């Protein structure tokens, strides 16, 4: 089942969250296509470890392009239950499909109501076109 | 949040800010904040409209709105290494000196001898203060005007132009017969760089301009538009730099892009200009050079002619030329994929702090992170293993011979 950007929730800083199944309380987190395009020429990504806790709007990792380093911020709080370790060696997956192949971490949410504070696709899109 | 640092914000050059104001704090960011909020009036090069209409990502550099990248740093970098890249470098300062004593004035303010320059010669030089600290690095050209008179052109860094023009005033007063003009705004400057640069220019320039030797320049014309051509550049590739009238710039630029279509020409922004010059180990003012650095530690002793000359800073430079204990500029190749940026600290294998990175980037040509740095002279030896602190993680590196890249 393919995830499309319309179904996702966003931070204004371009990270997305997706909950495939409400009963699990697990959110998949990534960065938007807009973010990938802005960054260009990605060379490195630092990810947290499984079991690490993350806090909404706090840094969970960083992504580096030829000229810039950008921290990535978590849309939700919780515990990291899975990381996409294959992505680190194949950052071009982010360019190909940032919403499926390019997912970054999965987080067991401690406060799912945080999702309600995120931007929906329309609001996020509007922000990107400023 | 994921912060979009404009690529060049990481250049860390004083005076660099994003145009739209989305500047964020970052460890590598050396932005003059007061200046940023006040500088609503940005200067534009005569090619601004072209950049904007061709998808360039723009940022402010030395108070100019400049293209940072068009398609992407790596693609523009590689185009310059393998084919030809075209750069708008109109932000560079262009200062003209006329009069029979212009050579003597410049000989007095430059570390490099000027009085023996022949028509058509270009030299790399430094301008130092009396303490021997570097005020700027420059190119000085001896040119012949169409009317047959010799004059000199000094190309200075954009970020230092105002400082240098101000600093020159008392020296100009000592040579009242020398006519000085800052011709930056009246002209544009375009670099054509890469293995196919000369081929690109074949339909555009007279044969005499295409056969210029390295570091030679002449006044000629580009399809009847007056033009100064010099065989110089800031990429490590062969190529030319053109200076044309501001009103002719758009036409000349279009001619170049047209002539290069079959050759794989790409417009190149300041992002790739920085990675190209870094691979070629060319210093950048504000990084490898500043007023606390002297030419010898920067490895630029060749640009100082101390013998039988009196010039600003010469006494201090004689002393500095004998001091082997000061930190030296070196090149590092790092393990892994992360680049060390300006300010990253460097440690020896005993965890002793021995220096600091001045420029660092991922090198598209080497496919590895590279950096230039100043380190204690005791460890400044090719082959020495050093650790670089990249945001809290120590990364192994080794000192290598500069430049990182030499054209085949």
Interface residues (C-beta under 8 A of the other chain):
Chain A: X11 X12 X13 X14 X15 X31 X35 X38 X39 X40 X41 X43 X44 X57 X63 X64 X65 X66 X67 X68 X69 X70 X71 X72 X73
Chain B: X1 X2 X3 X4 X5 X6 X7 X8 X9 X10 X11 X26 X28 X69 X72 X73 X74 X271 X274 X275 X336 X337 X338 X339 X341 X361 X362 X364 X391
